[in-house]
Amino acid sequence: MKRGSTTDRRPGRLTRLRSWTRYTTGLQAKLIVLLVFLTFLVLGALYWFSYSSMRTSIESIYEQRAESVAVVISKSIQEKEYILYYSEELDADIDRLLERYESVVGISVIGATGRGFLTIASSDPTLVGSLAAAEDQARFSELRDVVVVPVRLRAASYLRAYHPVFSGPDLIGVVLVDMSLDEQAQAILRLSWRFAVASVLGCLLLAGCLYLALRAIVTRPVQRLAGAMSAVARRKYDVEVPHPSARLPGTRVRDEMSQLVDGFNLMTRVIHSHEQELMKLVVLDPATGAYTADHLRVELERELCKTRRYKHPTSVLITTLRGAETTTSEDQQGILAATAGFLVRNLRNVDVLFRVDTFRLVSLMPETPLAGAVVAAERLRVRTADVTSEFALPVDLEIRAVGWGEEGAPGIDDVMKELVG
């Protein structure tokens, strides 16, 4: 007889994170996170589109205002007929215009002379008498209508309006009007805050409505099903998942969740009925639903005959519960049922489970060499926390593999003594 041992393989950090994210958060929490994310995504896109459109509209409004102010100022200056020469009266008019329009931060009057375009008056005295730069000379000479462009001077941004002044068909000067963008920036800032607050409130409202709808349609029925299935796994069949509302007789059921509830309730009754019939045959243990030791003797003897005659390998996994001896009888039943369910879920369909002693279960693995049984034992050992974490007291599962191969197998009596202990 060969005995196998298991090795310690700890999961990586990423595996632990995935396991925690997937299994320790409920369906309700997952739905909340998903709904908030999708709502923020949709409303964020709407916010960006609306904000961009409104910002473009505000900038367009301020450009039109700058153009209008430039026209008014140019007309006021033109009416005095001193565009081509400097005078104190022109400076006084510029000061009055600056006082009248709070958003205007600078006015310059450029005259066309034989030397080129020359600054003849300005709110900035340092510019008076200076020739425009070459690129500005070219721009001024091509002006035929008011042009508004954003400029940046001394770390400040402005809207600059270029207004050409004509005498007949001839361009005789240009009026430059600089308007502050502070008011525009404040308007955009106020708008962005309003949009942001509205988006957050809309997100919360939409997510809340969607959550309430999904909670009524999906979350509550699934939670009830999960609780009922957990009870059935502990071999409690007197559970029934209720429908959220009464159904009139003859109503055709198209709702998938209602169909699932009906199917589960029917399945529970059928399983309970069939199990009661099987127990009458005395091949099932009433506490765990596993087969009895007498049935193991019959099945194992058949497999050992194959091993001795045809050299087919046969292995078993012996699972012993440690720490459940001091609990009450009811707690022991629950621990045994949970352990049996854990073993059935994590082994193959052909691996039959038997209860051979008070706290010992044996899994028969036909056509399985010892090496394969060792791998299965290791896989079970790694996952024992799935079942032991459900118990209110420290219970440990001792799992070991035993197998027989080409060298043959001992008699059934010797094997049963080994398995029953």
MIROMAR-226281 format. One line per field, with one value per residue (C-alpha): residue number from 0; residue in three letters; x, y, z. Coordinates in Angstrom, 2 decimals, decimal comma, padded with zeros to 5 digits, always signed. Layout:
residues N
k	c(NUM ...)
r	c(ALA ...)
c1	c(X ...)
c2	c(Y ...)
c3	c(Z ...)
This chain:
residues 421
k	c(0 1 2 3 4 5 6 7 8 9 10 11 12 13 14 15 16 17 18 19 20 21 22 23 24 25 26 27 28 29 30 31 32 33 34 35 36 37 38 39 40 41 42 43 44 45 46 47 48 49 50 51 52 53 54 55 56 57 58 59 60 61 62 63 64 65 66 67 68 69 70 71 72 73 74 75 76 77 78 79 80 81 82 83 84 85 86 87 88 89 90 91 92 93 94 95 96 97 98 99 100 101 102 103 104 105 106 107 108 109 110 111 112 113 114 115 116 117 118 119 120 121 122 123 124 125 126 127 128 129 130 131 132 133 134 135 136 137 138 139 140 141 142 143 144 145 146 147 148 149 150 151 152 153 154 155 156 157 158 159 160 161 162 163 164 165 166 167 168 169 170 171 172 173 174 175 176 177 178 179 180 181 182 183 184 185 186 187 188 189 190 191 192 193 194 195 196 197 198 199 200 201 202 203 204 205 206 207 208 209 210 211 212 213 214 215 216 217 218 219 220 221 222 223 224 225 226 227 228 229 230 231 232 233 234 235 236 237 238 239 240 241 242 243 244 245 246 247 248 249 250 251 252 253 254 255 256 257 258 259 260 261 262 263 264 265 266 267 268 269 270 271 272 273 274 275 276 277 278 279 280 281 282 283 284 285 286 287 288 289 290 291 292 293 294 295 296 297 298 299 300 301 302 303 304 305 306 307 308 309 310 311 312 313 314 315 316 317 318 319 320 321 322 323 324 325 326 327 328 329 330 331 332 333 334 335 336 337 338 339 340 341 342 343 344 345 346 347 348 349 350 351 352 353 354 355 356 357 358 359 360 361 362 363 364 365 366 367 368 369 370 371 372 373 374 375 376 377 378 379 380 381 382 383 384 385 386 387 388 389 390 391 392 393 394 395 396 397 398 399 400 401 402 403 404 405 406 407 408 409 410 411 412 413 414 415 416 417 418 419 420)
r	c(MET LYS ARG GLY SER THR THR ASP ARG ARG PRO GLY ARG LEU THR ARG LEU ARG SER TRP THR ARG TYR THR THR GLY LEU GLN ALA LYS LEU ILE VAL LEU LEU VAL PHE LEU THR PHE LEU VAL LEU GLY ALA LEU TYR TRP PHE SER TYR SER SER MET ARG THR SER ILE GLU SER ILE TYR GLU GLN ARG ALA GLU SER VAL ALA VAL VAL ILE SER LYS SER ILE GLN GLU LYS GLU TYR ILE LEU TYR TYR SER GLU GLU LEU ASP ALA ASP ILE ASP ARG LEU LEU GLU ARG TYR GLU SER VAL VAL GLY ILE SER VAL ILE GLY ALA THR GLY ARG GLY PHE LEU THR ILE ALA SER SER ASP PRO THR LEU VAL GLY SER LEU ALA ALA ALA GLU ASP GLN ALA ARG PHE SER GLU LEU ARG ASP VAL VAL VAL VAL PRO VAL ARG LEU ARG ALA ALA SER TYR LEU ARG ALA TYR HIS PRO VAL PHE SER GLY PRO ASP LEU ILE GLY VAL VAL LEU VAL ASP MET SER LEU ASP GLU GLN ALA GLN ALA ILE LEU ARG LEU SER TRP ARG PHE ALA VAL ALA SER VAL LEU GLY CYS LEU LEU LEU ALA GLY CYS LEU TYR LEU ALA LEU ARG ALA ILE VAL THR ARG PRO VAL GLN ARG LEU ALA GLY ALA MET SER ALA VAL ALA ARG ARG LYS TYR ASP VAL GLU VAL PRO HIS PRO SER ALA ARG LEU PRO GLY THR ARG VAL ARG ASP GLU MET SER GLN LEU VAL ASP GLY PHE ASN LEU MET THR ARG VAL ILE HIS SER HIS GLU GLN GLU LEU MET LYS LEU VAL VAL LEU ASP PRO ALA THR GLY ALA TYR THR ALA ASP HIS LEU ARG VAL GLU LEU GLU ARG GLU LEU CYS LYS THR ARG ARG TYR LYS HIS PRO THR SER VAL LEU ILE THR THR LEU ARG GLY ALA GLU THR THR THR SER GLU ASP GLN GLN GLY ILE LEU ALA ALA THR ALA GLY PHE LEU VAL ARG ASN LEU ARG ASN VAL ASP VAL LEU PHE ARG VAL ASP THR PHE ARG LEU VAL SER LEU MET PRO GLU THR PRO LEU ALA GLY ALA VAL VAL ALA ALA GLU ARG LEU ARG VAL ARG THR ALA ASP VAL THR SER GLU PHE ALA LEU PRO VAL ASP LEU GLU ILE ARG ALA VAL GLY TRP GLY GLU GLU GLY ALA PRO GLY ILE ASP ASP VAL MET LYS GLU LEU VAL GLY)
c1	c(+000,00 +001,36 +000,65 +000,94 +001,68 +000,70 +002,92 +002,27 +001,48 +000,40 -001,59 -000,03 -001,06 -003,00 -004,89 -005,80 -006,96 -009,14 -010,58 -011,34 -012,94 -015,01 -016,18 -016,19 -018,39 -022,09 -024,17 -025,67 -022,23 -021,17 -024,35 -023,82 -020,24 -021,25 -024,20 -022,15 -019,39 -021,77 -023,74 -020,61 -019,42 -022,67 -023,19 -019,50 -019,80 -022,95 -021,25 -018,23 -020,40 -022,68 -019,82 -017,80 -020,83 -021,66 -018,04 -017,86 -021,06 -019,71 -016,45 -018,42 -020,53 -017,46 -015,82 -018,94 -018,84 -015,18 -016,02 -018,93 -016,83 -014,08 -016,63 -018,01 -014,58 -013,34 -016,42 -015,98 -012,36 -013,05 -015,65 -012,96 -010,90 -007,53 -006,63 -003,31 -001,83 -001,24 -003,06 -003,93 -007,60 -007,10 -005,51 -008,39 -010,90 -009,05 -009,14 -012,87 -013,49 -011,47 -013,62 -016,84 -016,04 -014,81 -013,81 -011,53 -007,97 -006,14 -006,72 -004,15 -004,58 -002,31 -001,92 -000,76 +002,28 +004,94 +007,19 +004,48 +001,96 +002,87 +001,32 +000,04 -001,92 -002,28 -003,32 +000,27 +002,47 +005,56 +004,07 +003,45 +005,67 +006,81 +006,50 +004,51 +006,45 +006,86 +004,23 +001,80 +002,52 +001,44 -001,64 -002,74 -002,36 -004,63 -007,42 -010,81 -013,12 -013,02 -010,92 -010,95 -008,15 -006,95 -003,53 -001,30 +000,75 +002,76 +001,24 -002,29 -004,78 -006,88 -009,25 -007,81 -010,05 -008,47 -010,76 -009,61 -010,29 -010,85 -010,93 -012,82 -011,20 -007,88 -006,85 -005,62 -005,34 -006,24 -007,76 -006,65 -008,93 -007,81 -010,57 -009,95 -010,93 -011,43 -015,19 -015,30 -013,16 -015,41 -018,49 -016,96 -015,88 -019,38 -020,82 -018,42 -019,30 -023,01 -022,58 -020,40 -022,92 -025,80 -023,87 -023,10 -026,71 -027,94 -025,49 -026,67 -030,33 -029,94 -027,79 -030,30 -033,25 -031,40 -030,30 -033,84 -035,10 -032,36 -032,74 -036,41 -035,91 -032,59 -030,83 -033,58 -034,62 -030,98 -030,29 -033,30 -032,18 -028,64 -029,94 -032,23 -029,47 -027,17 -029,86 -030,30 -026,53 -026,83 -029,53 -032,44 -035,17 -038,02 -037,18 -039,14 -038,23 -041,26 -042,31 -042,16 -045,86 -048,90 -049,55 -053,07 -053,92 -053,55 -051,00 -048,30 -044,85 -042,31 -040,15 -036,89 -036,33 -039,80 -039,11 -035,84 -037,63 -040,32 -037,69 -035,65 -038,63 -039,63 -036,06 -035,84 -038,98 -037,84 -034,39 -035,91 -038,34 -035,64 -033,29 -035,95 -036,45 -032,69 -032,34 -034,86 -032,34 -029,82 -027,05 -027,07 -025,92 -028,76 -026,45 -024,23 -026,02 -022,84 -022,93 -022,44 -019,36 -021,12 -021,66 -018,01 -016,97 -018,95 -017,72 -014,09 -013,87 -014,98 -012,28 -009,57 -010,38 -009,70 -006,42 -005,28 -006,39 -005,98 -003,44 -005,88 -004,93 -007,33 -006,98 -008,95 -008,85 -009,33 -010,73 -010,75 -012,36 -010,36 -011,88 -015,58 -015,75 -016,66 -019,56 -023,24 -024,87 -026,68 -023,43 -021,70 -024,43 -023,97 -020,17 -020,42 -022,97 -020,87 -017,71 -019,48 -020,77 -017,27 -015,78 -018,50 -018,09 -014,32 -013,96 -014,90 -018,33 -016,88 -015,30 -017,92 -018,12 -018,67 -018,98 -017,03 -016,83 -018,21 -015,75 -014,22 -015,21 -013,63 -013,69 -013,26 -011,32 -011,54 -008,87 -006,73 -003,02 -001,62 +000,07 -003,28 -004,84 -002,01 -002,74 -006,43 -005,60 -003,39 -006,14 -008,60 -006,16 -005,63 -009,38 -010,26 -010,66 -013,80 -015,57 -013,74 -014,37 -018,11 -017,72 -017,93 -015,13 -011,69 -012,18 -009,41 -009,62 -006,86 -006,68 -004,39 -004,20 -003,89 -003,52 -002,82 -001,31 +000,49 +001,97 -001,53 -003,78 -004,41 -007,64 -010,76 -010,69 -007,21 -008,13 -011,31 -009,36 -006,98 -009,79 -012,03 -009,13)
c2	c(+000,00 +003,42 +006,64 +010,09 +013,42 +016,91 +019,96 +023,58 +025,83 +029,32 +031,41 +034,57 +038,10 +038,58 +035,33 +036,41 +039,80 +038,21 +035,76 +038,55 +040,75 +037,95 +036,07 +038,42 +041,08 +040,43 +040,86 +044,04 +045,66 +044,63 +046,15 +049,41 +049,75 +048,88 +051,29 +054,17 +053,56 +053,40 +056,41 +058,50 +057,38 +058,37 +061,61 +062,45 +062,22 +064,36 +066,85 +067,14 +067,64 +070,21 +072,05 +072,22 +073,52 +076,13 +077,24 +077,73 +079,78 +081,96 +082,58 +083,50 +085,95 +087,63 +087,85 +089,59 +091,93 +092,75 +093,42 +095,68 +097,64 +098,09 +099,47 +101,93 +103,11 +103,44 +105,43 +107,72 +108,39 +108,78 +111,47 +113,72 +113,70 +113,45 +109,90 +110,83 +113,02 +112,94 +115,29 +115,54 +115,41 +111,96 +110,73 +112,15 +110,37 +107,09 +107,50 +108,22 +105,15 +102,98 +104,22 +103,58 +099,96 +098,04 +094,98 +097,06 +097,08 +098,76 +100,96 +101,84 +104,03 +103,07 +105,55 +104,82 +107,05 +107,16 +105,10 +102,51 +101,94 +104,07 +104,13 +107,69 +107,21 +104,42 +103,66 +102,42 +105,57 +103,47 +102,39 +105,93 +106,78 +103,18 +101,47 +098,23 +095,02 +093,66 +090,94 +093,51 +095,86 +093,09 +092,28 +095,95 +096,53 +093,54 +094,50 +095,12 +094,32 +093,87 +090,89 +089,47 +087,14 +085,89 +087,22 +086,70 +089,53 +089,40 +086,07 +087,46 +086,51 +089,05 +089,33 +091,82 +093,45 +095,04 +097,72 +099,30 +103,02 +104,15 +107,51 +106,66 +103,54 +104,18 +102,57 +105,40 +103,65 +100,83 +100,90 +098,11 +097,24 +094,76 +093,20 +091,25 +087,57 +087,55 +087,94 +085,22 +082,93 +083,55 +082,82 +079,56 +078,65 +079,24 +077,26 +074,35 +074,18 +074,20 +071,49 +069,45 +069,66 +068,86 +065,89 +064,47 +064,88 +063,38 +060,49 +059,76 +060,03 +057,81 +055,26 +055,21 +054,60 +051,87 +050,27 +050,19 +048,66 +046,01 +045,29 +044,49 +042,53 +040,74 +041,23 +040,20 +037,04 +036,00 +036,55 +034,43 +031,70 +031,79 +031,45 +028,58 +026,78 +027,13 +025,51 +022,66 +022,11 +021,57 +018,99 +021,17 +020,63 +022,45 +025,71 +027,41 +030,62 +032,93 +035,02 +038,80 +039,17 +036,98 +035,40 +034,92 +031,35 +030,80 +033,61 +032,57 +033,01 +034,63 +036,21 +034,22 +034,91 +033,57 +030,51 +029,99 +030,24 +027,75 +025,36 +025,55 +024,88 +021,90 +020,57 +020,75 +018,70 +016,11 +015,75 +015,35 +012,73 +010,76 +010,90 +009,56 +006,62 +005,95 +005,99 +003,21 +001,09 +001,76 +002,82 +006,52 +008,11 +010,36 +013,08 +013,65 +012,04 +010,01 +006,26 +004,00 +001,97 -001,26 +000,12 +001,19 -002,38 -003,63 -000,98 -001,04 -004,82 -004,62 -002,03 -003,95 -007,04 -005,00 -003,84 -007,36 -008,92 -006,16 -003,92 -001,02 +001,59 +002,42 +005,17 +006,63 +009,93 +009,71 +012,87 +013,06 +015,91 +017,15 +019,36 +018,55 +015,99 +018,50 +020,15 +019,39 +016,71 +019,33 +021,21 +017,95 +017,19 +020,61 +020,23 +016,77 +017,91 +020,95 +018,83 +016,24 +019,00 +020,48 +017,13 +016,43 +019,90 +019,60 +016,02 +014,35 +012,93 +009,41 +009,86 +008,43 +009,65 +007,33 +007,92 +005,19 +006,52 +009,30 +011,92 +010,19 +010,32 +008,30 +009,19 +006,25 +007,21 +004,44 +004,13 +006,72 +006,21 +007,34 +010,36 +011,61 +011,08 +013,10 +015,98 +015,80 +015,77 +018,82 +020,66 +019,86 +020,87 +024,27 +024,85 +023,58 +027,17 +027,35 +025,02 +025,50 +029,25 +028,51 +026,86 +028,77 +026,67 +025,60 +022,47 +021,02 +018,61 +016,02 +014,67 +011,87 +009,71 +005,91 +003,93 +000,57 -000,13 -002,77 -004,46 -005,53 -004,84 -006,42 -008,07 -006,06 -006,72 -005,25 -002,25 -001,56 -001,70 +000,91 +003,14 +002,91 +003,17)
c3	c(+000,00 -000,99 +000,80 -000,76 +000,90 -000,12 -000,60 +000,40 -002,55 -001,60 -004,09 -005,50 -004,59 -007,83 -007,25 -003,71 -004,99 -007,67 -005,17 -002,68 -005,35 -006,84 -003,78 -000,77 -002,37 -002,78 -005,90 -004,46 -004,01 -007,53 -008,98 -007,09 -008,35 -011,91 -011,91 -010,49 -013,04 -016,01 -014,81 -014,37 -017,79 -019,52 -017,63 -017,96 -021,74 -021,68 -019,37 -021,65 -024,73 -023,06 -021,41 -024,64 -026,55 -023,90 -023,61 -027,37 -027,20 -024,37 -026,22 -029,33 -027,30 -025,85 -029,28 -030,60 -027,62 -028,30 -031,93 -030,96 -028,46 -031,06 -033,55 -030,98 -029,90 -033,47 -034,45 -031,44 -032,34 -036,07 -035,45 -033,89 -037,12 -035,43 -036,33 -038,00 -035,35 -031,66 -029,34 -025,67 -026,62 -028,15 -024,92 -022,92 -025,15 -024,69 -020,91 -020,97 -023,12 -020,70 -017,83 -019,74 -020,66 -017,61 -019,60 -021,90 -020,56 -023,44 -026,51 -029,16 -032,23 -035,13 -037,98 -041,52 -042,31 -044,95 -042,69 -042,07 -039,31 -036,29 -032,81 -032,36 -029,14 -026,60 -023,06 -022,72 -023,15 -023,89 -027,23 -028,55 -031,50 -032,14 -035,45 -035,59 -036,08 -039,59 -039,14 -037,70 -040,64 -043,02 -040,94 -040,73 -044,44 -045,21 -042,79 -044,39 -041,48 -037,71 -036,62 -033,07 -031,92 -028,51 -027,44 -024,42 -022,93 -019,70 -018,61 -019,15 -021,87 -023,78 -026,69 -029,16 -031,74 -034,84 -036,35 -039,63 -040,20 -043,81 -045,52 -048,67 -050,08 -048,33 -045,03 -042,81 -039,48 -037,14 -033,68 -031,32 -028,41 -025,74 -023,63 -020,43 -020,36 -016,58 -016,86 -019,52 -017,35 -014,35 -016,41 -017,67 -014,13 -012,77 -015,64 -015,08 -011,38 -012,14 -014,73 -012,34 -009,49 -011,84 -013,26 -009,81 -008,67 -011,92 -011,54 -008,00 -008,99 -012,06 -010,22 -007,36 -009,68 -011,56 -008,31 -006,91 -010,16 -010,29 -006,60 -007,07 -010,30 -009,72 -006,38 -003,95 -005,87 -006,27 -002,55 -001,66 -004,04 -002,63 +000,92 -000,04 -001,95 +001,06 +003,22 +000,72 +000,71 +004,48 +003,75 +004,87 +002,33 +004,07 +002,28 -000,45 -002,28 -002,30 -005,27 -004,78 -005,58 -005,95 -009,34 -010,63 -011,65 -015,38 -015,85 -018,31 -016,77 -019,10 -016,40 -016,25 -012,55 -011,70 -013,85 -011,95 -008,59 -009,69 -011,03 -007,83 -005,59 -007,74 -007,83 -004,02 -003,58 -006,14 -004,56 -001,12 -002,37 -004,18 -001,22 +001,08 -001,26 -001,48 +002,28 +002,44 +000,59 +003,38 +001,02 +001,94 +005,16 +006,41 +007,78 +004,74 +001,80 +001,13 +000,66 +003,67 +004,62 +003,62 +000,13 +000,01 +000,76 -002,23 -004,65 -003,47 -003,70 -007,33 -008,11 -006,24 -008,30 -011,43 -009,92 -009,11 -012,39 -014,99 -013,21 -013,30 -010,68 -007,87 -005,29 -002,42 -000,53 +003,23 +004,81 +008,60 +010,56 +013,54 +016,22 +015,83 +018,67 +021,39 +019,55 +019,87 +017,76 +015,65 +014,95 +014,04 +011,53 +009,94 +009,79 +008,23 +005,64 +004,69 +004,40 +002,23 -000,04 -000,28 -001,34 -003,92 -005,49 -005,85 -007,09 -010,36 -011,04 -011,04 -007,60 -005,23 -001,62 +001,39 +005,13 +006,92 +010,47 +012,69 +011,42 +008,40 +004,71 +001,90 -001,80 -004,17 -007,31 -009,93 -012,62 -010,84 -010,03 -006,72 -008,33 -009,58 -006,15 -004,56 -006,94 -006,05 -002,33 -002,76 -004,62 -001,84 +000,88 -000,72 -000,79 +002,69 +003,86 +001,69 +004,12 +007,45 +007,33 +007,66 +011,07 +014,35 +015,91 +014,67 +012,58 +010,42 +007,48 +007,24 +003,67 +002,53 -000,56 -000,70 -003,91 -005,48 -008,88 -010,90 -007,82 -006,89 -003,93 -000,53 +000,51 +001,15 +004,91 +005,27 +003,16 +005,14 +008,41 +006,98 +005,79 +008,84 +011,26)
